[in-house]
């Protein structure tokens, strides 16, 4: 898709419900407020990305002070007071199995099942990033050993699917290629052919077990702009996170890029349930129907035996949408 086509599709995604019901005429998406909100930003050179990362780390640009206000203003310009209401929340969970579960038994399948029961009992649909394989010492690029998901883990995926959980692919085995914690990555550094082979090996394994993800959650939230075409050919949605800013810059979310939606999740909606609880009121009270992602790491919630998670879920449950709704909206927006 051209940049202009991406921006038109991004506008259609922002108004997906209203376009479907006929409440909005497509011509209204040409309003200046909409065009400004969905404009595709370029991927800057490394020095500019460094500046952007520092600005992001200082809180100068992020979801609640950039993406959300701009997208809300676009919806208000078209819908007026009819836009009022909560955001359309999406819950992303990183990851199953936990990347370190071969080495940390407390992060194993029994703990994840307890987490899932909390989510299920709260009636909150979510997407979980699935690793096709596990690595021993995944934060050590020189370590060896690992395995594909075993029968117990595959059985858990079947149980999750029966409960309506959506699946993303989470790389292959989450082993970093670097020795430096801030630079951890599984995907960076591969040639296009190597990256394609890595992802396709994981997709093929998951497909054998009835898991066909349309979403990629890159391990460590890291990939490069050069790799985007390889990712875009395989997934309807590619996510990211705080670490993505230093690789490809800050971008509003969710927006189309080359026909695929880039949907990074930024702080403060990326973190522990207790910190998200402190900032969720604005999206809930005045999100104006903007697609908004919350990202949780389920093993972080073990610290208080899921107490903060339960409190957060009770507050957000009415506003959470299934990922199937979002993926349907993505397909409709691309078609438009």
C-alpha positions in Angstrom: 0.0 0.0 0.0 1.1 3.6 -0.6 1.5 6.0 2.3 -1.8 7.7 1.3 -3.6 4.3 1.2 -2.2 3.4 4.6 -3.5 6.7 6.0 -7.0 6.1 4.5 -7.0 2.6 6.0 -5.9 4.0 9.4 -8.8 6.4 9.3 -11.2 3.6 8.5 -9.8 1.6 11.4 -10.3 4.5 13.7 -14.0 4.7 12.7 -14.5 1.0 12.0 -17.7 0.6 14.1 -19.3 3.7 12.7 -18.5 2.9 9.1 -19.9 -0.6 9.5 -23.2 0.7 10.8 -23.4 3.7 8.4 -23.2 6.2 11.2 -20.3 7.9 9.4 -20.0 8.8 5.8 -16.6 7.8 4.4 -16.1 11.4 3.1 -16.0 12.6 6.7 -12.6 10.9 7.1 -11.0 13.6 5.0 -11.4 16.2 7.7 -8.1 17.8 8.7 -8.3 16.5 12.3 -8.5 13.0 11.0 -5.7 13.4 8.5 -3.4 14.8 11.1 -4.1 12.1 13.6 -3.4 9.2 11.2 -0.5 10.7 9.3 2.3 8.1 8.9 5.5 9.2 10.5 8.8 8.4 8.8 11.4 6.2 10.4 14.2 8.6 11.4 18.0 8.1 11.3 19.6 6.7 14.5 20.6 10.1 16.0 17.0 11.3 15.7 15.7 8.0 17.1 18.0 8.5 20.1 16.5 11.9 20.7 13.0 10.4 20.4 13.8 7.6 22.9 15.2 10.1 25.4 12.1 12.3 25.0 9.9 9.2 25.4 11.8 8.1 28.6 11.3 11.6 30.1 7.5 11.3 29.4 7.6 13.9 26.7 5.8 11.7 24.2 3.7 8.7 24.8 0.3 7.1 24.5 -1.8 9.2 26.9 -0.2 12.5 25.8 0.1 12.0 22.1 -1.7 9.0 20.5 -4.8 9.1 22.6 -5.4 12.9 22.4 -4.8 13.1 18.6 -7.1 10.1 17.8 -9.8 11.4 20.3 -9.7 14.8 18.5 -10.2 13.1 15.2 -13.2 11.1 16.4 -14.7 14.2 18.1 -14.3 16.2 14.9 -16.4 13.7 13.0 -18.8 12.4 15.7 -19.1 15.3 18.1 -20.6 14.3 21.5 -21.6 10.9 20.0 -17.9 10.0 20.4 -18.1 10.2 24.2 -17.4 7.0 26.1 -14.6 4.7 27.0 -11.8 3.6 24.7 -12.2 0.2 23.0 -9.7 -1.6 25.1 -7.6 -4.6 24.0 -5.6 -6.7 26.5 -2.3 -8.2 25.3 -0.4 -10.7 27.5 3.3 -11.5 27.1 3.8 -14.6 27.1 3.0 -18.3 27.1 5.0 -20.3 28.0 7.0 -17.8 29.9 10.4 -17.3 28.2 12.3 -18.5 31.3 10.1 -21.4 32.4 12.7 -24.0 31.7 14.9 -22.4 34.3 12.3 -20.9 36.7 9.8 -23.6 37.7 7.7 -20.9 39.5 6.9 -19.5 36.0 5.6 -22.8 34.7 2.3 -24.0 33.4 0.5 -24.3 36.7 1.1 -20.6 37.5 -0.1 -19.6 34.1 -3.3 -21.6 34.5 -4.0 -19.6 37.8 -3.5 -16.4 35.8 -5.8 -17.5 33.1 -8.5 -18.4 35.6 -8.4 -14.9 37.0 -8.8 -13.5 33.5 -11.6 -15.9 32.6 -13.5 -15.3 35.9 -13.3 -11.6 35.3 -14.8 -12.1 31.8 -11.9 -10.3 30.1 -10.9 -11.5 26.7 -7.2 -11.3 25.9 -4.5 -12.1 23.4 -1.5 -14.1 24.5 1.9 -14.2 22.7 2.9 -17.8 22.1 6.4 -19.0 21.8 6.7 -22.1 19.6 9.8 -23.3 21.5 11.6 -22.7 24.8 15.3 -22.0 25.3 17.5 -22.7 28.3 19.0 -19.4 29.7 17.3 -17.3 27.0 19.1 -14.1 28.0 22.4 -15.7 27.3 23.1 -15.8 23.5 25.9 -18.3 24.0 23.8 -20.9 25.9 22.4 -24.0 24.3 19.5 -26.3 24.9 15.8 -26.0 24.6 12.8 -27.7 23.0 9.5 -27.1 21.1 6.4 -26.9 23.2 5.6 -30.2 24.8 2.3 -32.1 25.0 1.3 -30.4 28.3 1.9 -26.9 26.9 0.1 -27.8 23.7 -2.9 -29.1 25.7 -2.9 -25.8 27.6 -3.1 -23.9 24.3 -6.2 -26.1 23.3 -7.8 -25.2 26.7 -7.1 -21.5 26.1 -8.6 -21.7 22.6 -11.7 -23.3 24.0 -12.0 -20.4 26.4 -11.8 -17.9 23.6 -8.2 -16.7 24.1 -6.6 -15.1 21.0 -3.1 -16.0 20.0 -0.1 -14.1 18.7 3.3 -15.5 17.6 6.1 -14.5 19.9 9.2 -15.1 17.7 10.5 -18.6 18.0 12.2 -19.4 21.3 12.9 -15.9 22.7 16.7 -16.4 22.9 18.5 -13.0 22.7 21.3 -12.5 20.1 23.2 -9.9 22.3 25.0 -9.8 25.7 23.7 -6.4 26.6 20.3 -6.2 28.4 19.1 -2.9 26.8 19.8 -4.4 23.4 18.2 -7.8 23.8 16.6 -9.0 20.6 15.7 -12.3 18.9 14.8 -10.8 15.5 17.4 -8.1 14.8 20.6 -9.1 13.0 19.1 -11.7 10.8 19.1 -11.4 7.0 15.7 -11.3 5.4 15.9 -14.9 4.5 17.0 -15.9 8.0 14.2 -13.9 9.6 11.6 -15.4 7.3 12.9 -18.9 8.0 12.8 -18.4 11.8 9.3 -17.0 11.7 8.0 -19.6 9.2 9.4 -22.4 11.3 7.4 -21.1 14.3 4.2 -20.5 12.2 4.4 -24.1 10.8 4.8 -25.6 14.2 1.9 -23.7 15.6 -0.3 -24.5 12.6 0.3 -28.2 13.2 -1.5 -27.6 16.5 -4.4 -25.4 15.2 -2.8 -22.1 16.2 -2.7 -19.7 13.3 -1.7 -16.2 14.6 -2.4 -13.1 12.6 -0.5 -11.0 15.2 3.2 -10.9 15.9 4.5 -9.8 19.3 8.3 -9.4 18.7 10.4 -10.8 21.6 11.8 -7.9 23.6 9.6 -5.6 21.4 12.6 -5.3 19.0 13.0 -5.3 15.3 14.3 -2.9 12.7 12.6 -0.8 10.0 14.5 -2.8 7.3 12.8 -6.0 8.6 9.3 -4.5 8.4 8.5 -5.9 4.9 9.3 -9.5 6.1 6.9 -9.0 9.1 4.2 -7.2 7.1 4.0 -10.1 4.6 3.1 -12.6 7.4 0.9 -10.8 9.9 -2.2 -8.5 9.9 -0.9 -6.8 13.0 2.6 -6.3 14.4 2.9 -5.0 17.9 5.8 -3.4 19.8 6.5 -1.6 23.0 8.8 0.8 24.8 11.9 -0.8 23.4 10.6 -0.2 19.8 11.1 3.5 20.1 14.9 3.4 19.9 14.7 1.0 16.9 12.1 2.6 14.7 11.0 5.8 16.6 7.7 6.7 18.2 4.6 6.1 16.1 0.9 6.6 16.9 -1.0 3.4 17.5 -2.7 1.6 15.9 -1.9 2.7 12.3 -1.3 1.0 9.0 2.2 0.7 7.6 2.6 -1.0 4.2 -0.8 -2.6 4.5 -0.2 -4.1 8.0 -1.2 -2.5 11.3 1.6 -1.4 13.6 0.1 -1.5 17.1 2.8 -0.8 19.7 1.8 -0.5 23.3 3.5 2.3 25.3 3.9 3.1 28.9 2.0 3.9 31.1 -0.4 1.2 29.7 2.5 -1.3 29.4 3.5 -2.6 32.8 2.2 -4.0 36.1 -1.5 -4.1 36.7 -1.0 -1.8 39.7 0.6 0.9 37.6 -1.9 0.6 34.8 -4.7 1.0 37.4 -3.3 4.4 38.3 -3.6 5.8 34.8 -6.5 3.9 33.2 -9.2 6.3 34.2 -8.6 8.7 31.3 -9.0 6.1 28.6 -12.0 4.7 30.5 -13.8 8.0 31.1 -12.9 9.9 27.9 -11.3 7.4 25.5 -13.9 8.2 22.9 -13.9 4.8 21.3 -10.2 4.8 20.4 -8.6 1.4 20.0 -6.3 1.2 23.1 -4.0 -1.7 24.1 -3.0 -2.6 27.6 0.0 -5.0 27.9 0.5 -7.2 30.9 3.3 -9.7 31.8 1.5 -12.4 33.7 4.5 -13.5 35.8 4.8 -9.9 37.2 1.4 -10.4 38.7 2.6 -13.3 40.8 4.2 -10.8 43.3 0.9 -10.1 45.0 -0.9 -13.3 44.0 -2.9 -11.4 41.3 -4.5 -9.0 43.7 -3.7 -5.9 41.6 -4.7 -7.7 38.5 -8.1 -8.6 39.9 -8.7 -4.9 40.8 -7.7 -3.7 37.4 -9.9 -6.3 35.6 -12.9 -5.4 37.6 -12.5 -1.8 36.5 -11.8 -2.4 32.8 -14.0 -5.4 32.0 -16.9 -3.5 30.5 -14.7 -1.7 28.0 -12.5 -4.6 26.8 -13.1 -5.9 23.3 -12.1 -9.3 21.9 -9.1 -9.3 19.6 -11.3 -10.9 17.0 -13.3 -7.7 16.8 -10.1 -5.7 16.3 -8.8 -8.1 13.6 -12.2 -7.9 11.8 -11.9 -4.1 11.9 -8.4 -4.3 10.5 -9.6 -6.4 7.5 -12.5 -4.1 6.9 -10.3 -1.0 7.0 -7.8 -2.6 4.6 -10.7 -3.4 2.2 -12.0 0.1 2.3 
